[in-house]
Amino acid sequence: MNRREFLVGAGSLAIAAKPLFAAAQTSSRSAIFPASVRADFPSVLKETYLNSASMHPVGTFAAEAIKKVVDYRLLGAGNGADFNARAQEDLKAKFGAMINAKATEIAYTANTTDGENIVVMGLLGPLAGASKDAPLRGVNIVIDELHFTSSLYMYKELEKKGVELRIVKHKNWAIDPEDMAKAIDKNTKLVSMAMVSNVNGFMHDVKAVTSIAHARGAHVFADIIQAVGAVPVDVKALGLDFASSGTYKWLMGERGIGFLYVREDLQGTVLPTTRYGHRQVSNFNRAQLTWEPLPGAARYETGGIPVMMAAMVNAGIDYVNKLGVTNIRAHAKQLTDRLQKELPPLGYKPLTPIETQTPIVAFELKDAAATTKMLQAGHVAATVIGNENRIRLSVSVFNNHDDIDKVVAVLGGKTTSMI
């Protein structure tokens, strides 16, 4: 099957799908979502997929959205639909609504890390280009050890240039706000955290941290890629100053496009523009070299965005909204509760606090290589971090109790013929 045939087929599946909602039952093995939701993700019919925290499977709705743009670009006007400037602005508003932000507080980025870099380089200014010979002393940044790899790397590099880096350690795989409070003081420039950790699914008490940080004059950034679409996110209620997210996890989009949230009153003042491009201006006069700056967070954008990826995440957000984040979280909790209960007796030590409300759970492994072989033999997709002896399992809307039965059996050492 070629790409076009796949897209056409995926579009047909999307049209044929049954209604997305089903009432939750009282049984411990009840499903919040009907089988038609699983049918919207054809690839998961071929393996037991518990790896959406790494990369969410493509949905038929997303394939159809791409097909419309491909048809427009391939066959011309009157075929499909272009994801034009108006659609791009509407998508900003749609993402903003998901996190309780205005469209003018949202900028397009390439990914989560790109957004965090915009924030850090804008906040730190001369420090970003400083060296050991000319550091900016007296400034500290507070992070925690459950942050994302890119963030840990970035701040360790900035530490070489003179900034004081304070890394809060976890206690039983959770970060205590009181420990964050001990690290934050009047010289803290930025507090950065992953709202939901990719390491083990731990979710910060964000409001507690932002309250402490703001009381001491610091600003707060959150990486929300493992949160938005999976758990409720309200940047205003949480007190966040900045947040960024890619789109290929719980928003069911694709790599290559993301969003940056910058609180309205911080734009251009606390966070200046450090990169420049045509998306920041309108009415450009080439002869006179004059232009009008666009309002809002557009000041942090540069060039064109990947419109096919934008169309894809636009469809993904619509799908998430149709299911409802509250329902999505309740569905995931049924399944992660089972993993938390059934894997420890098999020798897998839990690394995720039991009260965690996210779709991600992690466990300690005794033999990462052996576990990887078992997963491969059982056709189960998960993330194994060999050098840390850790397995991460993550569930999404298409997963069901049969999937949990399967992964528990596989990790319990049962062969494929016995499952």
N, C-alpha and C positions, 0 to 999 in steps of 0.2 A: 504493500500500500504506500503510495507517495504522500507527500505532505498535504497536498490539496484534498486527496481522497480522505485522509484522516480528519481534516478540518470539517469537510462536508458530513462525514459520518458522525463526528462529535456533535455537530450542530443538530443533527437529526435526533441523537440521544437526548439532547437538552430539551427539544420540543416535546419529545415523547414522555419525558419524566412526569411522574405523578405528583400531586400536591406535596409540599415539603413538610407539612406539619402533622404531628400526631400527638394526642394528649399523653402525658406521662402517666404510667400506671403505678401501683403500689408495690408490685413484685420487685424483689432485689435484682431480677434479671430483665426488667422491663426496658424498653427502648424509648427514649424521648423522640427520636427521629425514625421515620419509616424507612423501609428498604429502598425506596426510590432515591433517598439521599445517597446511599452507597452506590447506586447505579450512576450517579452523576460523576463518579470518579472511576472510570473503567480500569485504570492500571491496578487498582487495589483488589481486583478480582483474580489477579495472577499471583499475588503474594500477600502475606499478612504484614501490613504496613503500619508500624508503630514508630515512625520517624519523621513526623510532620514538623517537629521542632528544628529539624535540619532543612528539609525542603518539602513543602506541601505538594501533594499530587495535583496535577492539572485537572480542573473540572471541565465538563462539557460546556458549561456556560462561558468559561474563559476562552476555550477554543473557538466558540461561536463568535465571541467579541473580536478575536484576532482575525477570523475569517472575513468579517465585515470590512475591516480595514484593508486586508489583503485584496479582497474583491474590488474595493474602491481604487486602490493603487495599481492593481493589475489590469482591470477592465475599464476603469474610468468612471466619470460621473454617471449616476443613475444605477450604479451597482454598489452594493454594500453601503458603507458610511465611513467618512473620514473622522478621525478623532482630532477635530480642529481646535482652534484657540478657545472657542466658547466651551467645548467639552472639557478642555484642560482646566479652565477656571471652575467649571462645575465640579470637577473631581476634587479640587482643593477644598471646595465648600463641603463636599460629601465626607472627605476624610476629617476635616475640621469638626463636623457635626459628631463624628464618632468619638472624638476626644474632648468635646465641648470647647472648641476654639473657633474663632472667626476665620473665614477664608483668607483674609489679609494677614493672618498670623501664620500662614502655611507657605512654605517654599518647597519647590521640587529639588531633590538631591539625587545622587547616584545610588546611595545606600545609607545605612545607619551610621557607619563610621565617617562617611563624607559629611554628614550633618554635624557630628560631634567635633570634627576638625574645624568646621566653620565657626562653631561656638568657641572652641579653645583658642584658635588663632585670633579671633576677634577680641576675646576677653583679655588675653595675655599680651597682645600687641608686641612690644619690643622683645618680650621674653621669648617669643616663638623663634626669633632669629638670634637669640643671645648665645654666648659660648661660656666656657669655664672661665675665660679671661675677662668677660664682661657680663656677669650674670645679674639678674634682677633679684636681689636678696629680699628677705622679709615676707615672701609670699608663700603660702602653702596650699596644696590641693589635697582633698580628702576623697579617697575611693575605698572600695572593699575588695577582698580577695575573691568574691563570687562574681566580679565584673567580667565582661567579655574580653577575650584575648587581645583584640585590637586596642581596646582602651588601656589595658594593663601595659601593653607595649608602648603606646604613645606617651603615657604619663611617666614611665620609666625613662624614656628618651628625654623628656623635658626635665626630669630630675638631674640629668647630666649637665643641663644648662643652668642650673642654679636654683630651680624651684624646689621647695621642700615638699616631698611626697609622703603622705600619711596613709598607710594601707590598714584598714580595719580587718582584723581576723574574724573568721566565723566561729561560732560556738555551736557544736552539734549541727553544723551545716545550715545555720541561720545567722543573720546579722542582727545584733541587738541595737536598737536605736540609742540606747544609753552608751554603748561603745562608740557609736558615731559621734554622740555629743561630746565625749571625752576628747575626740580628735579635732573637733571644729572649734576655732577660736576667732578672735577679731582680725587675725591676719589671713584667714582662709578666704581665698579668692573664689574657689569653685568646689562644690561637692558634686561628684559624678557617680552614678550608680545605674545598674541594669534593674529596671522595675521588677522584671521577672528574670531570674538568672538562667542562662543557657546551661549552666553547669548541672543544676539539679532541680530547677523549677521553683526555687525559693522566691517568694514575693516580698519585697521590702514593705515596711510600714512607711510609705513615702511621705504621708502627711506629717508624721512625727519628725522625720528627718528634715523636711523643708521648714517646719516651724523652728527647729533648733538653728538651722543655717541662717534663716532670715533674721532671727533675733540677734545674730552675731555678725550680720552684714555680708554674708556670703550668698552667692547665687547657686542654683541647683539645676543640673542637667540630668535627664533620664533617657537611657536607651530603652525604648518601649517595643522593640520588634517582637519579643516573646510575650508581650502583653496584649497589644491592640488586636482585636478580633477574637481573642480567647477569654479575656476577662474585662470587666468594665474599666474604662480609663477616662478620667475627668481631670484634665490638667489644671483647671481652675480650683476645684475642690482639693486637689492634691497639693496645690501651691507650687507647681513647677514653673520655672522660668524658661527652660528650654527642653525640648524632647525631639528625638529623631527615630525614624523607623524605616527599614526596608519593607518590601511588600510580598516576599515569596514564602512567608511562613503562614501565619494565621489569617492574613488578608487574602490568601489564595491567589496571589499574583505571580510575579516573576522577578528574577534578578535584573538589576540594571536601573531600577527606579526606586526612589524613596521619598520621604517627606521630612521636613524640618519644621518644628513649631518654635516660634520666638514670641514671647509675650509682647503685646503691642507697645507698651510704654518703654520697652528696652531696645526697640528697633532703632538703629542709627545712632544711639547714644551709648548706652552700656555695651551694646554689641554693634560696632561699626562694620561697614562693608570692607572686606579685605580682598575680594575678587570682583572682576568686572566683566560684563557681557551685555549683549543686546536685549536680553529678557528683562533688564532692569529699567528700560526707558521706552518712551513712545514719541511719536512725532519728531523723529530724527531728521535734521536738515543737514544734508551733506555739504552744501555750499557754505553755510554759515557755521557749521559744526555746533549746532544747538540741539537741544532735546528737552523732553519733560520727564523727570523721574517718575516711575510708577510707584504708587503708594504701597505700603505694607511690606511683607516679607519677600516680595519679588526682588528687593535689593540684594538678596543673598543668592539669586540665581545667576546663571551665566548664559549658556547656549541652549540649543534645542534639546528637547527631552525625547526619549524613545516612545513614540506614540502608540506603537503596538503593545508595548508593555503597559502603558497607561490605560489603554482600552481593556486590557486583561484584568488589571487590579480594580478598575472601575466596576467590572462585572463581579469580581470577587467581593468587593464591599457590598454590592447589592445583595449578593447571596448571603453573606454574613448577617446583614440587616434583616433579611427575610426570615432567616432561622431565629435570630435574636441572640445576642451575646449571653443573656441570662440562661436561656435554654442550652446554649453551647456549653457553658460552664457546668451546668447541672448534669448534662450528658457525660462530659469528661470525668466528672467527679465519681460517678457510678463505676467507671472503668478503672480509674487510678486507685480508688479505694480497694478494689479487688487485687490489684497488683501489690499494693502496700500490705495487704493481708496474706496473700498466697505465696509470694516469693520468699519472704524471710524464712519460713520453715524449710525451704529448699536450700538454705545456706547463703542467701543474698542479703547482705546487711543493708538496710535502707539508709540512703543519704539525703532523703527529702523529708522535711518535717511533716508529720502525719496530718496536721491541720491545713496543709497547703491547698489552695483553691485553684491551682493551675493545671494544665493538661500534661505536665512534665513530671516524671519521677525518675530517680536515679538510685542505683544500687552498687555496692562494692563487689568486685569480682575476685575470686581466688586465682583464676587462670583465664586471662583475657583471650589468649589464642584458642583455647579449647572452647570457650563460649562463642567466639566468632565462627568456628567450624560448626557448632551445633545450630546456630542461627542460619547459616548458609544452607546446611542440610535440610532444615525445616522450612526453608523459604520464608524466613521472618526478617524484616528490615528493621534495624535499630541502630543506635550509635554506640560503638564500643571504643573507649579511649584506653588504648593498651598501656601506655606509659603511666596512666593513673589508676589502672585496674578498676575501671568504672563503666557501667552500662547505663545508657539513658533511653528510656522508653517514653514515647509521647503519643497521645491519642487525639483524634480529630472527629469530626461529625460523622464520617463514614464508618468508623470503627464500631464494633459491637461485642457482645459477650462471647461470641464464638472466637473472635480474635484473641480475647484474653485467655480463653481455654487453650487455644493453640500455643500462645507464647509461654504460658505456665507449663504446659506439657513439654515443649521443646527445651526450656531452661531446666526442667526437671530431669532431663536426660532421656526422654522417650524418643525412640526412632520414628522416622516419618511413617513407617508401616504401622506403628502402634497408635498414631494420632487419628 
